[in-house]
């Protein structure tokens, strides 16, 4: 059960105790309440207890892989997940995001960046919690797709589509600007709460996840189209092919 806290409560699952001590100093100094678990077994129990807003997870823990733990959390919890990647393999980061991690950070990292990533995820989750209590939820319906901002749910032809927090936020923006291209820099700022970096593929992975989960439009075309070097757009079913080609040449930046 989600609770509102004045301070962000973070669970760090990491076997390196010296590293944990260093993290504790930095996070505590920034006003973040932190608890440490040194193995996946105890870490998963704490993460599912409902007492924490976010879990920071090392991808090299014993017992079972971090990917398995992310899947477990995504099945039973809405807790935020930040994956600490000890390698530079792009595949490891992409798999983590595809399994439901909200973000990742590669070791070694600046502790200030870790704090910034934690706060960004916490803000997105707080926004999700606030919207669930809205007396007048917003609905977006584009063709066979219905997005409910109040309950943070997505339905395709009435069937529920399970989305992570970041996937839902990305889809919400694309539906609001359906038929027009949204630049990567705007998507990165609004969805991930950080400036866009040319080497950051997080938005691309989220877009790929949405394509896989939502499938194609009834006419067989892609719902979410990538415009090279620009960004993404949700293809409105009512927009003609000619109009789509015209819009894809524009760089639309939401105000």
N, C-alpha and C positions, 0 to 999 in steps of 0.2 A: 504494500500500500504506500503510495507516494505521500510524502509530507513536505510542508514548506518550512525551510530553515533559513535563519538569518545568515548562516555561514554554510558554504558548500562543504558537504561531507564526502570525502574521497577515500576509497579503499584502494590500496596499492598492493598488487600481488607480484612479489619479486623475491627471489631466493637469495640475492646478494645483500646481506645484512649491512655491510658497510655503505653500500649504495643507498639502502633504505634510510640510514642515519643521515646521510647528506640530504636526501629528499625531504626528510622530516624537518630539517632546519630551514630549508627554503620555503616549503609549503606552509609551515606554521608561521613563519615570518610574514607571509602574505595573507594571513587570516583564514587559511584553509584548514579545516579539521580533517586529520588524516589518521587512518589505521592501516597497519601492515599485516599481510599474511605471506608466508614464505613457501607455500605450496598450493597447488590447484585445489586439493581436496578441501582444506579449511577455507581457502579463498572463495570457492564457489558457494560454500555454506553462508559465509558472511555476505557475499554479493546478492544472494537470494533472500536475505533476511528483511529487506525493505528499509534498512537503516541508513543506506548510503545513496547519494545522488549519482555517483559516478565511480567507475572502477578503472584504474590504470593497470594494464596487464602486460607483463613481459612475454615475448613470444618464444622464450626458451625455458619454460618451466617443466619440471619432471611430472611423472604420473601419466598425464595425457596432454595432448597438444593444446595450445592456446586456442586454436581454431575450434576445437571441440567445446571448449568452455564458452567461447563467444556464441556458438550455436545454442548451447544450453541456456545462456542468459537471454538470448533473443526469443527463445521459446517460452520462458517463464517469467520474464521481467522486462521492464521498460528502462532499466538503469542505463546511463550513458557509458560508453566503452571507448577508452583511448588505448590503442595498442602501441607498445614500445617495441620497435623493430631493431634487432641487434645486427642485422645484415643490410646490405645495399641492394639485394635482389628485388627488382620491381615486382616480380610475381608474388612474393610474400606479402607485400603491402596490398596489392590488388585483391588477393584471396581474403585477407583480413577485412577489407571494406565490403567485399561481396558477401561475406558471412555475417555482416551486421555491425562491424566496428564503426563508430561515429567518426573517428579520425585516427591517424597514426603519427608517430614521431620516431625518427631514426637516431639511434645512439651513435656517438655521443651527441648531446644536445645542450643548449643553454637552458639552465633552470627557469629563466624568465620566459622562454618560449613554451616550456611545459605549463607554467602557470597560465599563460595566455590561452593555450589550447584548452586547458581545463575550464577556464572561465567562459570561453566561447561555447563549449558544449553545454555547460550549466545554463547559460543564457537561453540557448535554444530549447532545452528541456523545460526551463521555467516558463517560457512562452507557450509551450505545448500544454503545460499544466494549467496556466491561466485561461487559455482558450477553451479548455474542457469545461469551465464553469461559466462560459459566456451565455447569457440568457437568449441571445439572438445569434446562433451560429451562422456562418456564411456557407453557402452552397455554391459550388461551381460545377456546372454540367456542360460538357463538351462532347457531343455525340453520345456514345454509349458509356461514357465515363462520368462518374459523379464523385466529387470530392467534398467532404463535410469537414470544415475547419473546426466546428464545435467539438466533435467527437474524434477528430483526427483520423478519419477513416476514408478509405477509397473503395469504390465499388465499380465493377465493370459488368454491365448487363445485370445488375443486382447482386452479383457475386462479390464477396469481400476479397480484396487484394491486400495481403499483409505487406506493409512498408515500414522501413526504419524511419527514425526521426528526420535524418538528412534526406532520404529519398522522398518523403512526404513534402518537405519544404521545397525541394527542387521542383517536384511536380506541380505544387501550388503556384510557384512563380511562372512556370511555363504555361500553365492553363490560363492564368491571368493575362498573359501576353500571347495567347493562342494565335497562331498565324503570323507571328513576328519573331524575329531573331533576338535573343537575349545574349549579350556579350558574356564571355567567360569571366571577365573581371567583375561584372555585376553579380553573376551567379556565385562566384567564390565569396564575395563580400556578404551577400544576403543569406546564403545557405551555410557556409562554413565560418562566417564571421572573421575572415582574414583576407588580406590582399592577395590577388592572383599572382602565381608564379608559373613561368613557362614550363617548369619541370614537374609541377604538381598535377597529377592525373586524377585527383579525387573526384572532380566534377565529371570527368569522362567515365569513371567507373560507376558513379551513381546513375548517369544517363544510361549506361549499358544495363545496369540492374533493372531500371524501369522498363527498358525495351523488352527484356526477358520476362518480367512479371506481367506486363500489360499486353504483350503480343501486338500484332499489327491491327490496323483499322479494318473494319469490315470489307473495305474495297481492296485490301491486301497491301496497302502502303504503310510505311513506317510511321508510327505515331510521333516519335521524337527524332528529329532530323538534325544532324550535325552540319554546321556550315564551317568549312575549313578556315582555320585561323581567326574565326569570329566567335562562334558560340553554338547555341542550340535553340530549336524552336519546336513547339508542339503543333503538328499539322492539323488545322481545323478542318473537319470533314466537309464543311460547306464552302471552303475556299477552293477556287478552281486551280488547275495546275499552272495556268499562266500567271495568276496572281501570286501563287507560292514562289514561282521563279523570280518574280519581281521583288518580293519581300526578302528573299534569301540574299539579295545583293545589298541590302541595307544593314547597317550596324545600329540596331535599336538599343538604346541605353535607357532603362526605366528611370524616371525621376524619383 
